[in-house]
């Protein structure tokens, strides 16, 4: 095989594997509401030195809603209030809330605004975060809460019931 043919074959092989690599470059999930109905979509994509979190929610009460990454990828227990998703994703010794003055939970995100049409869209950037932080043995989920997060109350910002949950996973 000539050198040109070998280089061409290597290039074709590399390009043919790119879709598989691209699929592993984001985590995605569909929100399920506490009524078991679809409630939107979430995507977490590596970008620079962090993660871009994109949310599109529907069917929620208008107003501000707490939004957090939870430490387990489990949302099948809507009737029980999505308790299987566990607590907020965090590293050692982190506290909840932007107002606490210390390191915050890795999973703390700004509140999500839902308009009169019962939909909300937002993008958030998490500095110094990696997909590996979300891909541990039990995965992770994004949770929308009934009320706004006050960014201070421990352990979860007094944001009320869990009203929508999305398991974050690699698209197939």
C-alpha positions in Angstrom: 0.0 0.0 0.0 1.4 3.4 -0.9 2.0 6.1 1.7 -0.8 8.2 0.1 -3.3 5.3 0.3 -2.3 4.5 3.9 -2.8 8.2 4.9 -6.1 8.3 3.1 -7.2 5.0 4.8 -6.2 6.5 8.2 -8.1 9.7 7.5 -11.3 7.8 6.5 -11.0 5.6 9.6 -10.6 8.7 11.9 -13.5 10.5 10.3 -15.8 7.5 10.5 -15.3 7.3 14.3 -16.1 11.0 14.9 -19.9 10.5 15.3 -19.2 8.1 18.2 -16.9 10.6 19.8 -19.4 13.4 19.3 -22.1 11.4 21.0 -19.9 11.1 24.1 -19.3 14.8 24.2 -22.6 15.7 25.8 -25.1 14.4 28.3 -28.8 14.7 27.5 -32.1 14.0 29.2 -35.8 14.5 29.0 -37.6 16.0 32.0 -40.5 14.1 33.5 -43.0 16.0 35.6 -44.3 14.9 38.9 -47.5 13.8 37.1 -45.3 11.5 34.9 -45.8 13.6 31.8 -43.0 15.0 29.6 -41.8 18.3 30.9 -38.9 19.4 28.7 -35.4 18.7 27.8 -31.8 19.2 29.2 -28.4 19.1 27.7 -24.9 19.4 29.3 -22.1 20.0 26.9 -18.3 20.5 27.6 -17.2 24.0 26.6 -13.8 25.4 27.3 -12.9 25.0 31.0 -16.5 24.1 32.0 -19.9 22.8 31.1 -22.8 24.5 29.3 -26.2 23.5 30.8 -29.2 24.1 28.5 -32.7 23.7 29.8 -36.0 23.8 28.0 -38.9 23.2 30.4 -42.7 23.0 29.8 -45.9 22.5 31.8 -44.6 24.2 35.0 -46.2 26.8 37.1 -45.2 30.3 36.2 -42.5 32.0 38.3 -39.0 31.2 39.6 -38.0 27.6 40.2 -34.9 26.2 41.9 -32.7 24.1 39.5 -30.0 21.7 40.7 -27.9 18.9 39.5 -28.6 15.9 41.8 -26.2 13.2 42.6 -28.0 10.1 41.2 -29.3 9.5 37.7 -32.8 8.3 38.9 -36.1 9.9 38.0 -38.5 6.9 37.8 -40.1 7.6 41.1 -42.2 10.7 40.2 -45.0 9.6 42.5 -42.6 9.6 45.4 -41.2 13.1 44.6 -38.1 12.0 42.7 -36.4 11.0 46.0 -34.2 8.4 44.2 -32.2 11.3 42.6 -30.6 11.9 46.0 -29.2 15.2 47.2 -27.4 17.9 45.2 -24.2 16.9 43.4 -21.3 18.1 45.5 -17.7 17.6 46.3 -16.4 17.2 49.8 -17.3 19.9 52.4 -19.4 22.1 50.0 -22.4 24.0 51.3 -25.5 25.0 49.4 -26.1 28.5 48.0 -24.4 31.3 46.3 -24.9 33.5 49.5 -23.0 31.2 51.9 -19.6 32.7 51.2 -17.9 29.3 50.9 -17.5 26.7 48.2 -21.0 25.9 46.9 -22.4 22.5 45.9 -21.2 21.6 42.4 -24.9 21.0 41.6 -26.1 24.5 42.5 -27.5 26.4 39.5 -29.3 29.8 39.2 -33.1 29.8 39.4 -35.1 29.0 36.3 -37.8 31.5 35.2 -41.0 30.0 33.8 -43.3 32.4 31.9 -47.1 32.7 31.8 -47.1 30.2 28.9 -45.7 27.6 31.4 -42.4 27.3 29.6 -38.8 28.2 30.6 -35.6 28.3 28.7 -32.1 28.9 30.1 -28.4 28.4 29.6 -25.9 28.3 32.5 -22.1 27.9 32.4 -20.4 25.9 35.2 -16.8 27.0 35.6 -14.2 24.3 36.2 -16.7 21.4 35.8 -16.3 18.3 33.8 -18.6 15.6 32.4 -16.7 13.1 34.6 -18.2 15.0 37.6 -21.6 13.8 36.4 -20.7 10.4 35.1 -19.9 8.6 38.4 -21.2 5.1 39.2 -24.8 6.2 39.8 -24.9 9.0 37.3 -26.7 12.4 37.8 -29.9 14.2 37.1 -31.2 17.7 36.7 -34.1 18.7 39.0 -36.6 21.5 38.8 -38.2 22.5 42.2 -41.6 24.1 42.9 -40.2 27.4 44.4 -37.2 29.7 43.9 -33.9 28.7 45.6 -33.1 31.3 48.2 -29.4 30.6 47.7 -28.7 30.3 51.4 -30.9 27.8 53.4 -29.2 24.5 54.0 -29.2 22.0 52.5 -31.3 22.8 49.4 -32.2 26.5 49.4 -35.8 26.1 50.6 -36.9 25.5 47.0 -39.7 23.2 47.8 -40.9 20.0 46.1 -39.2 18.4 43.2 -41.5 18.9 40.2 -39.5 17.8 37.2 -36.5 15.5 36.8 -34.2 14.5 33.9 -31.7 11.7 34.0 -28.5 12.9 32.3 -27.0 10.2 30.0 -25.0 9.8 26.9 -27.2 9.7 23.8 -27.3 6.3 22.0 
